[in-house]
């Protein structure tokens, strides 16, 4: 709903806040709130914080926006969250505009619309919104919507790769892994956010350790000590693969032809 508060209309809130309730997950559940009415934005954030305090299973990262065009730009850059709580009627970009963009960006985000009118329920359905809540939002409705959204988001995150570290097992979503390296019988898992996860000493061979991972179409072994996620390949050269992070991963001579063929096939499949 378009509005203002003390001349702060259009003000961008983009401060990330992390609430840790457990240490079982490597990746926090990222939630974005966007409403250009400052008072409503604050109300929604308070409800979300209350929900987080009651939750005992997840780690959360929250980002809030009162300028929908700023959020739109961030999504265009593929900087995505897991759950979006959006007002429907906003200036510049509407909730449907943002929902449609999210669909084109991969369709994995879960959307909850919070709005003052039920006139846009059909549009919400078309962008596959998980819930459509009318203001003023009741706490029990909001909590139920978040329960549902979390369940959907966890399902959409897909399979996870278990790595045994000195601190115990970590579940790493396939979608967040950029590449894996075998360094002196220690797995070094390079994540898309720049995090490096190191395993304890592995007793099995590297091939055995990544066997299950390679069943996924997105992963390819390019060297006896390296496996990559094809989604994060920026450039393929004759002897290496340049990843989105800028890191160069070697390609063995014996695998060079196979790597080139599989990469080109993977890219072509993305445009079918």
Secondary structure, 3 states (H helix, E strand, C coil): CCCCCCCCCCCCCCCCEEEECCCCECCCEEEEEECCCHHHHHHHHHHHHHHHHHCCCCEEEEEEECCHHHHHHHHHCCCCCCEEEECCCCCCCCHHHHHHHHHHCCCCCEEEEEECCCCCHHHHHHCCCCEEEECCCCHHHHHHHHHHHHHHHHHHHCCEEEEEECCEEEEEEHHHEEEEEECCCEEEEEECCCCEEEEEECCCCHHHHCCCHHHCCCEEEEECCEEEEHHHEEEECCCEEEECCCCEEECCHHHHHHHHHHHHHHHHHHCC
